[in-house]
Every structure is written in C-alpha cells, then in structure tokens.
Amino acid sequence: MLKIAIAGATGYTGAELVRLLVQHPKVKIVCVTSEQSSGEPLTTRLPFLKGFSDLTLEKFDADRIAENADLIFSALSHTKAMRPVAHWINAGKKVIDLSADYRLKSVKIYEKWYSAPHQEPALLKKAVYGLPEIYRKKIACASLIANPGCYPTGALLPLYPFLKSGVVDTTREIVIDAKSGVSGAGRSPNEATHFPEVNEGLVAYNIGTHRHIPEIEQEIASFKASIIFTPYLLPVNRGILTTIYLPLKQKMSQAQLEDVLDEYRSEPFIRLADHVPNLKDVRGSNFCDIGIFATSNGKTAILISAIDNLVKGASGQAIHNMNIMMGWDEQTGLTTPPLFP
C-alpha cells in the first residue's frame, strides 16, 4: 500500500482528498494535518467521515510527513506550499501540490500575480502541470505535480482540441465566462461568501485580475491565442460552468465541430454531452462534461463545460495524477457516479 499524507486536510480540497482516498484500494492515509485543530480526531472537523476514518489531526511538521509518507498531497494555501514541497522533493518523495505555487513557469509572472517572492525558482522547471488529458506522458515520469486550478481546468479541457486542430481564429480574443460555486473561495469565512451576500445573487468578481488568468494564458501561449476571462460567483456549493465563445477561421457545421472533440472519446473522465452540460450532472464526480454548439453565422462556436470544482477541479484530478504517476489504472478510486439529486 502506498502511504499517503495530506497537508491541510480540513479545507475543502483536503477534505475531498480524504473522502476519495479512504475508498482507494491501493493507498493508506498515514498523516493528516491541521494547524487549527491538531490533536483532534479528523471526524471532529469532518463528521461526514465517521465510520470511514479514525485518524487524528496532527500539527504540520514537514520532517515527520517525509519520514512517514511515500506521496504527499499538499493542500496548503498559495505562497505557503513552496518551501515544504521543496523539502519533500529533496527528501525523495513524490508530491502533488494543489496550490498555485508551482503552476506558473515564470518567477516574474508568479510574483506579479501572487504578490510574494518565489522561494524555490529552480524547482519550477521540474514541476509538471497536472492536466492528465494533455500532459499524461510527462505526469507518468514526474515527481512533482502542479495540480491545475479549477477555472483553468474547466476552460482548457474544452479549448485544447480546437486550438490544437488550428481552426481557431487567434487574431480575435477568446471570451471565457466561468461561474463557480462558493466552495471555490475556500472554507475560511468572509463577507463576500457569507450566505446572505451570495444567496439569490449572481455577481462577477476580480474582473480582469483573477489569478487564474496567467495560468490559462501560459497553457495556450504556444497557440498564440489570447483570452478575456470573467469569473462569477454562483449561489451553489459546488461546480464550475464555463462558457467559451470561440472565434473560428472559417464557417463550421455542428458535425464538423463535434469531430474536433473526437480525440476525447476514449478519455475516462471526459463526457461529450448530447445536451447542454449541467452542474448537477457532475456534482461529486471527476467528470468534465463538454458540449459544443454551432451558431447561425458559423464563424463562432460556443463551448460549454461543467465540472465539480472540488473534484475534477482539484482533489479528483490530483488523485488521477497520482494514479498515472504510480502506473495504476487511471480510474482507480474515482469511479463513484455523480451525486443525485
């Protein structure tokens, strides 16, 4: 059994890692950490795990984690993960980092968007961006995975086949509207995500300044494409619905557009929708549902994707990456169907 540690186990992504990994047949969780709740049973903070885990939360200790675990999931916050991750890599461990600390290859861009110096710039070259459908071969050989952000996952997966095929008019900007459930803001309470502030509303935020913009731009830079990205906060717990307005070089029919997505038909966690993707259909799962729709003028296509931001957009994708790193069946531990209703 592969021994697993989860640093930051009581946040939303850490909790989702535990929920999925307690049923994974090839791993054993040996350490879960929480700065605020160390010494307490894990089920005190995550009561839904009663009967599934008898772990006790520990104070964060990078050395102890390295001594006990073979692979570490770091669910620490942005800017706080880079030093521990480097310590574990130097100790010969495999690490999957769910923060943004190793996603951006440029130190200058990281420091601009995260307003903090990058303390381990040399390790950026070693990190592999963990989008399995695109970087599967690199992930299989990696010791450090930079797990993608939730918004980039929902945008890049539908975009990539079209950019790769060369049908996109890159002289025009790609418009991306993405609407996320409140869990995307993390578990720590604040006024913006307080129930009365969010309920019955829909609001755009961080317009033109969201930290996932440079991540998306980095991943499409080789295609010389540019984007306009606007995120919205939905009054739901989970999910990201992404709508992409895709400029085309020439008119394309519905059938032609669907043909571009054919490369995804063998992907275990991408479902090509024969209906409009809906957040309810992916909740609690590692699926990304993608729909493509022609417009009347044929020069713009509309792409829509739906993911669970905590699973495909974070913890499920991290486990998918682990399975690839270890040479296991990619679906191991991730075959639970979406939650209903």
Secondary structure, DSSP 8 states (H G I E B T S, - for coil): -EEEEEESTTSHHHHHHHHHHTT-TTEEEEEEE-TTTTTSBHHHH-GGGTTT---BEE---HHHHHHH-SEEEE---TTTSHHHHHHHHHTT-EEEE-SSTTT-S-HHHHHHHHSS--S-GGGGGT-EE--HHHHHHHHHT-SEEE---HHHHHHHHHHHHHHHHT-B-TTS-EEEEEEE-GGGG-SS--GGGSHHHHTT--EE-STTT-TTHHHHHHHHGGGT--EEEEEEE-SSSS-EEEEEEEEBSS---HHHHHHHGGGGTT-TTEEE-SS---GGGTTTSS-EEEEEEE-TTSSEEEEEEEE-TTIIIIIHHHHHHHHHHHT--TTTT--------
